[in-house]
Amino acid sequence: MNKRICVLGTGDRPASRQHVSAILGDWASEQFRVELLLPRLSVFPGNPEQRALSELGYIDAGLAAADSGADALFINTVGDYGLYPLRGLVDIPVIGAGESSYLAACALAPRFAVVTIWPPKLRFLHDDALKRYQMTERCAGIFHVSSDPEMASTGDPGFIEELRRCDLGLIERVVETCYAALRNSGVSTLILGCTCMSGIRDRLARDIPATILDPMRVGYQYTEFALRSGARHLRDTYRDHAPSREELELGVNRAIEQSRPG
């Protein structure tokens, strides 16, 4: 088949190209060529305004990948930044890690819960996505491993680096939070709330008596399925979400210029 799948984003930070390649290498079929693309506009989505800028970056990167001949796009973030706008702009499958994981969870059980490494101040990312996909009632809870003060004091790279190293202390906290989610929500299916958690999914699955869904793997496999089956969205369904190419280019260039020091 030799179709080309473009993965947008590392799921954590740009330094983790090898992290993504190693995880997808275990799951990717040899029928497909997988390429990792980092958006030229990269903004940590710490608030709604920053999330909007991050979305611009993903739309820009996805459009460039489609223009270069990609056969499918996989948005490697549970926030699915730019998913609907990209579907309104391109004629190839565009799959999001978040949406595909919610759909997979609903195929396994009536309800699910989300366990995320990020603190409550970033809960809006999940709340917005669940509302967008009409999944709010299916989600029994969102459980946070870290606190808002921790993020303020360590910054986002600190958590990611600990995950990348499989730091025992942090993993134990994730396990404790997963057990708390099971006790308090009554579900049997947990979705990891960030693709940066993908590297510890197998360990969690060994320790916790529940189905653990890794959005990076689930979303990527949905992407392969779309190509194998010939399934894809229709642009007209999402056209109202799509900016014009001129608006997109102007917005991205302005954001990049404003982010430059001095």
C-alpha positions in Angstrom: 0.0 0.0 0.0 2.9 2.4 0.9 0.6 5.2 2.0 2.1 8.2 3.8 0.8 9.1 7.3 1.9 12.4 8.7 2.0 12.6 12.5 1.5 16.2 13.7 3.3 16.9 17.0 5.3 14.7 19.4 2.7 14.6 22.1 5.0 16.2 24.5 7.9 18.5 23.5 10.1 18.8 20.3 12.9 16.9 22.0 10.9 13.7 22.0 11.1 12.6 18.3 12.6 9.3 19.4 9.9 8.8 22.0 7.2 9.0 19.4 9.1 6.8 16.8 9.7 4.1 19.4 6.1 3.9 20.5 4.6 4.0 17.0 7.3 1.6 15.8 5.7 -1.2 17.8 2.3 -0.6 16.3 2.8 0.8 12.8 2.3 -1.5 9.9 5.0 -1.8 7.3 2.4 -0.9 4.7 2.6 2.7 5.7 5.3 5.3 5.8 5.1 7.4 9.0 6.6 10.9 9.1 6.7 13.2 12.2 6.0 16.9 11.6 6.5 19.6 14.2 4.3 22.7 13.7 6.4 25.8 13.0 4.1 27.7 15.4 4.4 25.8 18.7 2.6 27.2 21.8 1.9 25.4 25.0 -1.9 25.5 25.5 -1.9 26.8 29.1 -5.1 28.9 28.6 -7.8 29.3 26.0 -5.9 32.0 24.1 -2.7 29.9 23.9 -4.8 26.9 22.9 -6.2 28.9 20.0 -2.6 29.8 18.9 -1.6 26.1 19.2 -4.5 25.2 17.0 -3.4 27.6 14.4 0.0 25.9 14.4 -1.5 22.5 13.9 -3.8 23.6 11.1 -0.8 25.2 9.3 1.3 22.1 9.7 -1.5 19.8 8.6 -2.3 21.8 5.5 1.4 21.8 4.6 1.6 18.0 5.0 -1.5 17.6 2.8 -0.2 19.9 0.1 3.1 17.8 0.1 1.2 14.6 -0.7 0.4 13.0 2.7 -2.3 10.4 2.5 -3.6 10.9 6.1 -3.0 13.2 9.1 -2.8 12.0 12.7 -3.1 14.8 15.3 -0.9 13.5 18.1 -2.6 15.3 21.0 -5.6 14.5 23.1 -6.7 18.1 22.6 -7.1 17.4 18.8 -5.9 20.9 17.9 -7.2 21.9 14.6 -9.1 18.7 13.9 -12.4 20.1 12.6 -10.8 23.0 10.7 -8.4 20.6 8.9 -11.2 18.3 8.0 -12.8 21.3 6.3 -9.7 22.1 4.4 -8.3 18.8 3.1 -9.7 15.7 1.3 -7.6 13.1 3.2 -8.5 11.4 6.5 -7.7 13.6 9.6 -7.7 11.7 12.8 -7.4 13.0 16.4 -5.9 11.1 19.3 -8.6 12.5 21.6 -11.7 11.8 19.5 -10.6 8.3 18.5 -9.9 7.4 22.1 -13.3 8.6 23.3 -15.0 6.6 20.6 -13.0 3.5 21.4 -13.8 3.8 25.1 -17.5 4.0 24.3 -17.2 0.8 22.2 -15.9 -0.9 25.3 -18.1 0.3 28.1 -21.0 2.6 28.8 -18.8 5.2 30.5 -15.1 6.0 30.9 -12.8 8.3 33.0 -9.8 10.3 32.0 -6.5 10.3 34.0 -4.2 13.1 33.1 -0.7 14.2 34.2 -1.7 17.8 33.9 -3.3 19.9 36.7 -6.9 21.1 37.0 -6.1 24.5 35.4 -5.9 22.6 32.1 -9.1 20.7 32.5 -10.8 23.1 30.0 -8.9 21.2 27.2 -10.8 18.0 28.1 -14.1 19.7 28.9 -14.1 21.5 25.5 -13.3 18.3 23.6 -15.9 16.2 25.4 -18.5 18.9 24.6 -17.4 19.1 21.0 -17.8 15.4 20.5 -21.0 15.2 22.6 -19.3 12.9 25.0 -19.7 14.8 28.2 -22.4 12.4 29.6 -20.2 9.4 28.8 -17.3 10.7 30.9 -17.5 9.8 34.6 -14.7 12.1 35.6 -11.4 13.8 34.8 -8.7 13.0 37.4 -5.5 15.0 37.7 -2.1 13.6 38.8 -0.6 17.0 39.5 -1.7 20.2 41.1 -1.9 23.8 39.8 0.9 25.0 42.2 3.2 22.2 41.0 2.8 23.3 37.4 3.4 26.9 38.4 6.6 26.0 40.2 8.1 23.4 37.8 6.7 24.3 34.4 5.4 21.8 31.8 8.8 20.4 30.8 9.4 19.1 34.3 6.5 16.7 34.2 7.3 15.6 30.7 11.0 14.9 31.5 10.0 12.8 34.5 7.6 10.8 32.3 10.3 10.3 29.6 12.6 8.9 32.2 9.8 6.7 33.7 10.5 8.4 37.0 9.3 5.9 39.7 7.8 8.6 42.0 5.7 10.1 39.2 4.6 6.7 37.9 3.4 5.8 41.4 1.4 9.0 41.5 -0.2 8.1 38.2 -1.0 4.6 39.5 -2.6 6.1 42.6 -4.6 8.5 40.6 -5.9 5.7 38.3 -7.0 3.7 41.4 -8.8 6.8 42.7 -10.5 7.2 39.3 -11.8 3.6 39.5 -13.0 4.0 43.0 -14.7 7.3 42.6 -16.2 6.9 39.1 -17.1 3.2 39.0 -15.8 2.7 35.5 -13.6 0.0 34.1 -12.1 2.0 31.2 -9.5 4.8 31.7 -8.2 7.1 29.0 -4.7 8.6 29.5 -5.2 12.3 29.3 -2.1 13.2 27.3 -0.2 11.4 24.6 3.0 12.2 26.6 1.8 9.4 28.9 2.0 6.8 26.2 5.4 5.4 27.3 4.0 4.2 30.6 0.7 2.7 29.3 1.9 -0.9 29.3 3.2 -0.6 32.9 -0.1 0.8 34.0 -2.0 -1.9 32.2 0.0 -4.5 34.2 -0.7 -2.9 37.5 -4.3 -1.7 37.2 -7.4 -3.9 36.8 -8.9 -1.8 34.1 -8.7 -1.2 30.4 -6.1 1.5 29.8 -6.4 3.4 26.5 -3.4 5.2 25.1 -4.6 8.0 22.8 -1.3 8.0 20.8 -1.7 4.3 19.9 -5.5 4.3 19.5 -5.5 7.4 17.3 -2.6 6.2 15.1 -4.4 2.8 14.6 -7.6 4.6 13.7 -5.6 6.5 11.1 -4.3 3.2 9.5 -7.9 1.9 9.6 -9.1 4.9 7.7 -6.6 4.3 4.9 -7.2 0.6 4.8 -11.0 0.9 4.6 -11.1 4.0 2.4 -13.2 5.8 5.0 -12.8 9.6 5.2 -14.8 12.7 6.2 -16.5 15.0 3.8 -15.1 18.5 3.7 -18.6 20.1 3.5 -19.4 18.6 6.9 -16.7 20.7 8.5 -16.4 23.7 6.1 -17.8 26.1 8.7 -14.9 25.4 11.0 -12.2 26.0 8.4 -10.4 29.4 8.0 -9.4 30.6 4.6 -5.8 29.9 3.6 -5.1 33.7 3.7 -6.5 34.1 7.2 -4.5 31.1 8.4 -1.2 32.3 6.9 -1.8 35.8 8.3 -2.6 34.5 11.8 0.4 32.1 11.9 2.9 34.7 10.7 1.6 37.3 13.2 1.8 34.8 16.1 5.4 33.8 15.1 6.4 37.4 14.8 4.9 38.3 18.2 6.6 35.4 19.9 10.1 36.5 18.8 12.2 38.0 21.7 12.7 41.7 21.6 
